[in-house]
Each structure stands twice: as structure tokens, then as C-alpha cells.
Amino acid sequence: MKSPLPLWLIPLLCLALPPGLRAVDFVPVLTDTVTNVGNVMAYVLPAVAFGTTAWFKDGEGAIQVTESMAITAVVTVGLKYSVRARRPNGDPYSFPSGHAAFAFASAEFLRKRYGWQYGAPAYVFASFVGYSRVRAHEHYTRDVLAGAAIGAASSYFMTTPYHGWSVQPEFSPGSTRLLLSRSF
């Protein structure tokens, strides 16, 4: 028995459907350990940024990280509701990635305020958060890059270097020293 429609016509008819009815356009969310760790790290990094200000008894830093996070939130949410881009899985509000924005805001705050010894590991974890969001089909790469730029820029412009005491061990053959220094 011959089909009433030629087979090549079926995909074209599917494209004619409204996007909301085309389930094949979207990829299901991938939920696994990488996704879960990335989601947790998106909350751990801001907690570490706030916790580091408490560790150093750095009230000025606490104000700066709060301002940076507030700016990041306003810009990110404002763009999400203005752009209304669809996620790869079909859900709304893809652009920009809020997870990436807050992770990179935290990383840049730690780098600029306390130096690369704090910032470098934070940037590695922030990059993992962005990777996990794309891998899970929650965001496109452009969403993560935009979120990263928003977060890093807000912290870059809102943060000044810390000028407290620094304690640093120094090891050399035959001796071990503890150096105390303060920047002015």
C-alpha cells in the first residue's frame, strides 16, 4: 500500500508547525553528577566570596561583593526578561546564564580583592559551572559567555584590592620563614 504523503514531505510539514508544538527542536535536560556539581558550585562560589571577607574581617570587601552581586542580579534578570531567549531544552529565559554570572562575579571579586592565589581556583570552578550549564542543555555557549562577562565586569568595576596584612610562608634550603607584610 502506498502512503498518501511522500516521505520527504513529512519533515517539511513538521517545520511548518508552530515552535511550541515542535518537540524535536529541543534537547532534554541532562541531569547527572557533572550537572549537579556545577549547580552546587554556582552557590558555593558566592558563599566562598562572602566567607573570605569574613575570614579577613574585611567589611569593605563585604560591601563590595554585595554591590557586585546586586548589580549582577539586576543586569542578568533584566536581560532574561527583556530578551526572553529559549533554552536548548525549550524552557524560557536562557540569556544570559545566571549561574555563570554569579560564579564569575565571585571569581573576579576574589581575584581582584585578594589576588590570583584566590582568583585562579575560583575561575577554574566558575568555568566548570559554565561548562556544566551548556553540557546539561540548560544554556547555549553564548548565554554562559554573556553571564560570565556580566559577572566579571560587575566585580571588576566594584572591587578594589585588599590592603590588609599578608602572611606568607617562605621555604629555602636550610631555612623556613614566615613573612608578614602589609600594603598601603
N, C-alpha and C positions, 0 to 999 in steps of 0.2 A: 504494500500500500504506500502510495506516495504522500508525503507530508504536504499540507495545504500551504505552508510557508517554506521558502527556500531557507536552508540552514544559515547561510551567510547573512540573512536579514534579521535574525534573532538578536545578535549583539547590537545592531544599529537601532532596533526598537527599544532595547534596554537603555541606550544612551538618550533616547527621547523622553524617558521618564523623568519627572522632577527629581532633583538631587536627594530629597528626603526619602524617596521610595527606592533609591538605588543602593541596596545594602552592599553590593560588591565594590562600591567606591571606597569603603572604609576598611581598615585593618583592625582586628580585635586587639584589645589591650593585652600586653604580655605581662603577667604577674608572676615573678619568680624572685629568687634571692637577690639578684642584682637590682631589680626594681625596688624591692623592699629596703635594701641597704641605702640606695640612692634617696628614697623618700625620708628615711631616718636622718641621713646626713644633711638633708636640707633644713632640718630643725636643729641638729646638733651644732652646725657651724655658727648660727647666730647665738646659740647658748654659750658656745666657747668664746665668742667675741665679747659678750656681756660678762661672762665669768672671768675673762682675762683682765677686764677693767677692775673687777672686784679684787682679783689676786694682787694687782699692783696698787690697790687703793687709789685708783685713778678716776676721780669724779669728773674731770674734764673729758676724759675718754668715754665715760659712760654717757655723757650728754651728746658727744659727737656721734657715737654709734647709734644712739636713739634717733637723732636727727637724720642720719643717713638711712636708717631703716624706714623712717616715716616717709622720707622723700621717695625711696624705692617703692614703698607700698602705694603711694598716691599715683606715681607715674605708671607703675605696672597695671594697677587696677583700672586707671583711667584709659590706658591704651586697650586693655582687654575688652572693655565695654564700648569703646569707640570703634575699634577695628572689627570685632566680632568674627575673627577668623575661626574656621573649623579645624579641629584636631585631626590627626590621621585616623583616629578611631571614630570620628563623626561627631564627637561632643563639641560644644561651642567653647569660645574664649581661649583659643590656643596662643594667640600672640599678645604679648611676649610671655615667656615662661617665668612664672612667679618663683618656682623652686630655684631656678638658676639665678634669678635676680637677687634673692636673699642670700644664696650661697656665695655668689661673687661679691656682694656688698660686704659680707663678713670677711672674706679672704682679703679684699683690698683694705678694709679697715685694719686688720691685723698686720698686714704688710706695711702700710704707711705709718701706723701708730707705733708699732713695736719692732719693725724690721723684718728682713727676709727670713730670719730663723723661725718666725711665727707665720709669716705670709706664705712661704713656699709650700709647706704641708697643707695649709688651708686652700691654696689654689689647686693642689692635686685633688683634694676631696671635692672642691667645688666643680672641677672638671668632670669628676666621676658622677656627680649629681646630674650635670647636663647630659652626659653620655647615657645615663640610665633613663632619662626622660625621653630621649629620642629612641632608644632601644625598646622601650615599653610601648611605643606608638602613642605616647601622650602628647608629643610635640614634634614639629619639624625642626631641622637644624637651625633655620632662620629664627625660630622662636627662642631657642636656647641662646643663640648668639646675641639677640636683641636684649634678652633678660640679663645676660652676663654684662653687656655694655652698660645697661641702665644701673645695675647694682654697683659695678666697679666705679662708674663715673660719679655716682652719688657719694660713695665713700671717699673717692679721691679728692673731691672738692670740699667735703665737710670735715676732713680729718687732718690734724696736724701731728707731727712727730712727738713722741713722748720724751720728756726731759727729766725723768726720774733717775734713781740710782740703778746702775747695772752691775750685776755680779757675774763674773766670767772666769771659769777655771782655765788655767794655762799649764800645759804639760810640756816639759822639755827633758832631755836626757839628764838624769840625776836630780831633778827637782820638780816639784809640783807647787803652783802658786794659785792663789785666789785673788783676782783683780777686782777692785771696786772702782767704779768710775761714775761720773755724773756729767751730763751735757748741760750747757747753759745757753 
